[in-house]
């Protein structure tokens, strides 16, 4: 079994990748927000959010993690909507 320091280093690497992807995602969310403002579209698109959740839950193989991942997706989308405003 790996020692805790090695495991934490692996988590640190993943956290760095998550931060980089989060930044890219939020930049795209900002661009979408600008498009919505220009075209008088509402920030909230419930149908799209449902589609994003359904599509992305398929990527999770471990059934015990799906509810947690869904919660994460919803929080990311909430942050995106706040950033778009």
C-alpha positions as CSV (number, residue, x, y, z in Angstrom):
1,X,0.0,0.0,0.0
2,X,1.2,3.5,-0.8
3,X,2.1,5.8,2.1
4,X,-0.1,8.8,2.8
5,X,2.4,11.3,1.4
6,X,2.4,9.5,-1.9
7,X,-1.4,9.4,-2.0
8,X,-1.6,13.1,-1.1
9,X,0.9,14.0,-3.9
10,X,-1.3,12.2,-6.4
11,X,-4.3,14.2,-5.1
12,X,-2.3,17.4,-5.5
13,X,-1.6,16.5,-9.1
14,X,-5.3,15.9,-9.7
15,X,-6.3,19.1,-7.9
16,X,-3.9,21.0,-10.2
17,X,-5.5,19.5,-13.3
18,X,-9.0,20.3,-11.9
19,X,-8.0,23.9,-11.3
20,X,-6.7,24.2,-14.9
21,X,-9.9,22.7,-16.3
22,X,-12.1,24.8,-14.0
23,X,-10.4,28.0,-15.3
24,X,-11.0,26.9,-18.9
25,X,-14.6,26.0,-18.2
26,X,-15.3,29.3,-16.4
27,X,-13.8,31.3,-19.3
28,X,-16.2,29.5,-21.7
29,X,-19.1,30.1,-19.3
30,X,-18.2,33.8,-19.4
31,X,-18.2,33.8,-23.2
32,X,-21.6,32.0,-23.2
33,X,-22.9,34.6,-20.7
34,X,-21.8,37.4,-23.1
35,X,-23.5,35.6,-26.0
36,X,-26.7,35.3,-23.9
37,X,-26.7,39.0,-23.0
38,X,-26.1,40.1,-26.6
39,X,-28.9,37.9,-27.8
40,X,-31.3,38.6,-24.9
41,X,-31.3,35.0,-23.7
42,X,-31.8,34.0,-20.0
43,X,-28.8,32.8,-18.0
44,X,-30.7,29.8,-16.7
45,X,-31.3,27.0,-19.2
46,X,-32.8,24.2,-17.1
47,X,-33.1,21.8,-20.1
48,X,-29.4,22.2,-20.9
49,X,-28.5,21.6,-17.3
50,X,-30.4,18.4,-17.2
51,X,-28.8,17.3,-20.4
52,X,-25.3,18.1,-19.1
53,X,-25.9,16.1,-15.9
54,X,-27.4,13.1,-17.7
55,X,-24.6,13.0,-20.2
56,X,-21.8,13.4,-17.7
57,X,-23.2,10.9,-15.2
58,X,-22.6,8.2,-17.8
59,X,-18.8,8.8,-17.5
60,X,-18.9,7.7,-13.8
61,X,-18.4,3.9,-13.6
62,X,-18.6,3.6,-9.8
63,X,-22.3,3.8,-8.9
64,X,-21.5,4.9,-5.4
65,X,-20.0,8.1,-6.7
66,X,-22.8,9.2,-9.1
67,X,-24.7,11.2,-6.5
68,X,-21.6,13.0,-5.5
69,X,-20.6,13.8,-9.1
70,X,-24.1,15.1,-9.8
71,X,-23.8,17.4,-6.8
72,X,-20.4,18.6,-8.1
73,X,-21.9,19.3,-11.6
74,X,-24.7,21.3,-10.1
75,X,-22.4,23.3,-8.0
76,X,-20.1,24.0,-11.0
77,X,-23.1,25.1,-13.0
78,X,-24.3,27.4,-10.2
79,X,-20.9,29.0,-10.1
80,X,-20.9,29.3,-13.9
81,X,-24.3,31.1,-13.8
82,X,-23.1,33.5,-11.1
83,X,-20.0,34.2,-13.1
84,X,-22.1,34.9,-16.2
85,X,-24.1,37.6,-14.5
